[in-house]
Amino acid sequence: MHVNPYERFWMWAAAAIIVLFFGTIGVGLLGQGIRPPSHVETIDPQAVWSDARFAERGVATNPDGSVTVTGITLMFAFQPAEIRVPAGRRVTFRLTSADVTHGFQIVGTNANVMVVPGYVSQFTIVFAEPGEYLIVCNEYCGLGHHAMMGKLIVEAAP
Ligand SMILES: [Cu+2]
């Protein structure tokens, strides 16, 4: 079958672009560990404060040395407002919202999730160096949105 050279060229070019697009997804997923935050765990948004999973908010150290941070976002604050975690350990954040959709971004890192009422947003990150980070809400949540911020302190591991 005769195929015009230009047509042949553009068929291969289109195929190469498709391979490139899937390749960038593969690089992000396998090479850089970028994953969408899971939204499979649900919670009754009316009963966040009395839910056993969020009864104790703050930082808990697990038997393997990793750390779990449990927090609630609300208009217009993060609970807890100040978080202290060790450097060089796996830190898993578990967040939910008591009212509307909020954001949870640790400025200067790639930690940045939406916190949607009715769901638990979870992600894991390792902070290599001690330091102090600002936490901001980047989903507009109301009149006090601009004042909604928290602090994350990464301490040298003991
Ligand atoms: Cu906000």
Boltz pocket constraint, residues with backbone or C-beta under 6 A from the ligand:
constraints:
  - pocket:
      binder: B
      contacts: [[A, 101], [A, 102], [A, 103], [A, 137], [A, 138], [A, 139], [A, 140], [A, 141], [A, 142], [A, 145], [A, 146], [A, 148]]
      max_distance: 6.0
